[in-house]
């Protein structure tokens, strides 16, 4: 007949369920923040030429589009994983996007590369940057979603809440990186090298290529670093050739 409150089985189960949801949501936020690093790099690189409110619009819409894509992929992840060479194609596309972003840094004034420096008041540059962000994120989101769905335990509602809450974090990280790239343009090469490394990881994870690349599985990291280094050297050399051609 003690005066203390006793927790019934029903209340105990409710407390455990409540804690389970909180822990999963916290895990989603933490892992999504880590996995969003490459996405923040893309957003920052694509919007770095824009100024003021145009940059803010590109970052916000790009981040929202990136999270929206992850929610769509979460619903179709099983089907997408069954498509052969999908990751390999995505890796090749990511390298192409990285090349375009690096060459843009070296002065494509004719607007051949999307996301170029639009003047304040022009909406074209914003949507060009958003298109690059969404396209790159569509390539990188598949693997990220696999991890996030696993943490959410298949609960798409919980996954959606976690992704929506993560939007401000992605926006903050992208804004910080964009300002840093504007001050230190050489870091664009480092960002592109990171994206190429991610592309190599996608090649190794492609089901259709896993058997072929199995002998290199233990040195995947070295292959990724070598590919990133070769890409950076080729992009830098090509930029010098273009510069010399423009001066001639």
C-alpha positions as CSV (number, residue, x, y, z in Angstrom):
1,X,0.0,0.0,0.0
2,X,2.9,2.4,-0.7
3,X,2.1,5.9,-1.7
4,X,4.4,5.8,-4.8
5,X,2.9,5.6,-8.3
6,X,3.3,2.3,-10.0
7,X,3.8,2.0,-13.7
8,X,1.3,-0.4,-15.3
9,X,2.3,-2.7,-18.2
10,X,0.4,-0.4,-20.7
11,X,2.2,2.7,-19.5
12,X,5.5,1.0,-19.5
13,X,5.0,-0.1,-23.1
14,X,3.9,3.4,-24.0
15,X,7.1,4.9,-22.4
16,X,9.3,2.4,-24.3
17,X,7.5,3.2,-27.6
18,X,7.9,6.9,-27.0
19,X,11.6,6.5,-26.3
20,X,12.0,4.3,-29.3
21,X,10.6,7.0,-31.6
22,X,12.8,9.7,-30.0
23,X,15.9,7.6,-30.3
24,X,15.2,6.8,-34.0
25,X,14.5,10.4,-34.8
26,X,17.7,11.5,-33.1
27,X,19.6,8.8,-35.1
28,X,18.0,10.0,-38.3
29,X,19.0,13.6,-37.7
30,X,22.6,12.6,-36.8
31,X,23.2,10.2,-39.7
32,X,21.4,12.5,-42.2
33,X,23.6,15.4,-41.1
34,X,26.7,13.2,-41.8
35,X,25.4,11.9,-45.1
36,X,24.4,15.4,-46.2
37,X,28.0,16.6,-46.3
38,X,28.4,15.8,-50.0
39,X,25.0,17.3,-50.7
40,X,26.0,20.5,-49.0
41,X,29.2,20.6,-51.1
42,X,27.1,20.4,-54.3
43,X,24.7,23.1,-53.1
44,X,27.5,25.4,-52.2
45,X,29.4,24.8,-55.4
46,X,26.3,25.3,-57.6
47,X,25.2,28.5,-55.9
48,X,28.6,30.2,-55.2
49,X,28.4,32.5,-58.2
50,X,25.0,33.9,-57.2
51,X,24.8,37.0,-54.9
52,X,22.6,38.0,-52.0
53,X,19.0,36.9,-52.1
54,X,19.5,34.8,-55.3
55,X,22.1,32.6,-53.5
56,X,19.7,32.2,-50.5
57,X,16.9,31.2,-52.8
58,X,19.1,28.6,-54.7
59,X,20.3,27.1,-51.4
60,X,16.8,26.9,-49.8
61,X,15.1,25.5,-52.9
62,X,18.0,23.2,-53.6
63,X,18.0,21.8,-50.1
64,X,14.2,21.4,-50.2
65,X,14.4,19.6,-53.5
66,X,17.2,17.3,-52.2
67,X,15.2,16.3,-49.1
68,X,12.1,15.8,-51.3
69,X,14.0,13.4,-53.5
70,X,15.1,11.4,-50.6
71,X,11.5,10.9,-49.5
72,X,10.5,9.8,-53.0
73,X,13.5,7.4,-53.2
74,X,12.6,6.0,-49.7
75,X,9.3,4.8,-51.1
76,X,10.9,3.2,-54.1
77,X,14.2,2.1,-52.8
78,X,13.6,-1.7,-53.3
79,X,12.7,-1.2,-56.9
80,X,15.6,1.2,-57.6
81,X,18.1,-1.3,-56.1
82,X,17.0,-3.9,-58.6
83,X,18.0,-1.8,-61.7
84,X,21.4,-3.0,-63.0
85,X,24.1,-0.4,-63.6
86,X,22.0,2.4,-62.0
87,X,24.7,3.3,-59.5
88,X,27.4,3.0,-62.1
89,X,25.4,5.4,-64.4
90,X,24.9,7.7,-61.4
91,X,28.6,7.7,-60.6
92,X,29.4,8.7,-64.2
93,X,26.8,11.4,-64.1
94,X,28.2,12.8,-60.9
95,X,31.7,13.0,-62.5
96,X,30.2,15.0,-65.4
97,X,28.5,17.3,-62.9
98,X,31.8,17.8,-61.0
99,X,33.6,18.6,-64.2
100,X,31.1,21.2,-65.2
101,X,31.2,22.9,-61.7
102,X,35.0,23.0,-61.8
103,X,35.2,24.5,-65.3
104,X,32.6,27.1,-64.3
105,X,35.0,28.3,-61.7
106,X,37.5,29.1,-64.4
107,X,35.3,31.6,-66.1
108,X,32.6,30.3,-68.4
109,X,31.2,33.7,-69.1
110,X,29.1,32.5,-72.0
111,X,26.8,30.6,-69.6
112,X,27.6,27.2,-71.1
113,X,27.7,25.7,-67.6
114,X,24.5,26.0,-65.5
115,X,24.6,28.0,-62.4
116,X,26.9,30.7,-63.7
117,X,27.1,34.1,-62.1
118,X,23.7,35.7,-62.6
119,X,23.1,39.3,-61.8
120,X,21.0,40.3,-58.8
121,X,17.3,40.3,-59.9
122,X,17.6,37.6,-62.5
123,X,15.8,34.3,-61.7
124,X,17.6,32.3,-64.4
125,X,20.8,31.7,-62.4
126,X,18.8,30.5,-59.4
127,X,16.9,27.8,-61.3
128,X,20.0,26.7,-63.2
129,X,21.7,26.2,-59.8
130,X,18.7,24.4,-58.4
131,X,18.6,22.0,-61.4
132,X,22.2,21.1,-60.8
133,X,21.6,20.6,-57.1
134,X,18.6,18.4,-57.6
135,X,20.3,16.4,-60.4
136,X,23.4,15.7,-58.3
137,X,21.3,14.8,-55.3
138,X,19.2,12.4,-57.3
139,X,22.5,10.6,-58.1
140,X,23.8,10.6,-54.5
141,X,20.6,10.1,-52.5
142,X,20.0,6.4,-53.2
143,X,22.7,5.0,-51.0
144,X,21.9,7.6,-48.3
145,X,18.3,6.6,-48.3
146,X,19.2,2.9,-47.8
147,X,20.9,3.8,-44.5
148,X,18.2,6.2,-43.4
149,X,15.4,3.7,-44.1
150,X,17.3,1.1,-42.0
151,X,17.5,3.5,-39.0
152,X,13.8,4.5,-39.3
153,X,12.9,0.8,-39.2
154,X,10.8,1.2,-42.4
155,X,8.7,3.9,-40.8
156,X,8.3,6.4,-43.7
157,X,6.4,8.9,-41.6
158,X,9.3,9.0,-39.1
159,X,11.8,9.2,-42.0
160,X,9.9,12.1,-43.5
161,X,9.9,14.1,-40.2
162,X,13.6,13.5,-39.7
163,X,14.4,14.7,-43.2
164,X,12.2,17.8,-42.9
165,X,13.9,18.7,-39.7
166,X,17.3,18.3,-41.3
167,X,16.6,21.0,-44.0
168,X,17.7,23.9,-41.8
169,X,20.9,22.0,-41.0
170,X,21.7,21.4,-44.7
171,X,20.9,25.1,-45.5
172,X,23.2,26.3,-42.8
173,X,26.0,24.1,-43.9
174,X,25.6,25.0,-47.6
175,X,25.5,28.7,-46.8
176,X,28.7,28.4,-44.8
177,X,30.5,26.4,-47.5
178,X,29.3,28.8,-50.2
179,X,30.8,31.8,-48.4
180,X,34.0,29.8,-48.0
181,X,34.2,28.9,-51.7
182,X,33.7,32.5,-52.6
183,X,36.7,33.5,-50.5
184,X,38.9,30.5,-51.5
185,X,37.9,29.5,-55.0
186,X,40.6,26.9,-55.1
187,X,38.5,24.8,-52.7
188,X,36.2,24.1,-55.7
189,X,38.7,21.5,-56.8
190,X,38.6,19.9,-53.4
191,X,34.8,19.8,-53.5
192,X,34.9,18.2,-57.0
193,X,37.5,15.7,-55.9
194,X,35.1,14.7,-53.0
195,X,32.3,14.1,-55.5
196,X,34.5,12.0,-57.7
197,X,35.4,9.9,-54.7
198,X,31.7,9.4,-54.0
199,X,31.2,8.4,-57.6
200,X,33.9,5.7,-57.3
201,X,32.1,4.4,-54.2
202,X,28.9,4.1,-56.2
203,X,30.7,2.1,-58.9
204,X,31.9,-0.4,-56.3
205,X,28.4,-0.7,-54.8
206,X,26.6,-1.4,-58.1
207,X,25.2,-4.9,-58.0
208,X,26.0,-5.5,-61.7
209,X,29.7,-4.5,-61.2
210,X,30.3,-6.0,-57.8
211,X,31.7,-9.3,-59.1
212,X,34.0,-7.5,-61.6
213,X,35.4,-5.1,-59.1
214,X,35.6,-7.7,-56.3
215,X,39.5,-8.1,-56.6
216,X,39.8,-4.3,-55.9
217,X,37.3,-4.3,-53.0
218,X,40.1,-4.1,-50.3
219,X,41.7,-1.1,-52.0
220,X,38.5,0.8,-52.9
221,X,39.6,3.8,-50.9
222,X,42.9,3.9,-52.8
223,X,41.1,3.7,-56.1
224,X,38.8,6.5,-55.0
225,X,41.7,8.7,-54.0
226,X,43.6,8.0,-57.3
227,X,40.5,8.8,-59.3
228,X,40.0,12.0,-57.4
229,X,43.6,13.0,-57.9
230,X,43.6,12.3,-61.6
231,X,40.3,14.2,-62.0
232,X,41.7,17.2,-60.2
233,X,44.9,17.2,-62.3
234,X,42.9,16.9,-65.6
235,X,40.5,19.6,-64.6
236,X,43.4,22.0,-63.6
237,X,45.3,21.2,-66.8
238,X,42.2,21.8,-69.0
239,X,41.5,25.1,-67.2
240,X,45.1,26.3,-68.0
241,X,44.6,25.3,-71.7
242,X,41.4,27.2,-71.9
243,X,43.0,30.2,-70.2
244,X,45.8,30.2,-72.6
245,X,43.4,29.9,-75.6
246,X,41.5,32.9,-74.3
247,X,44.6,35.0,-74.0
248,X,45.8,34.1,-77.5
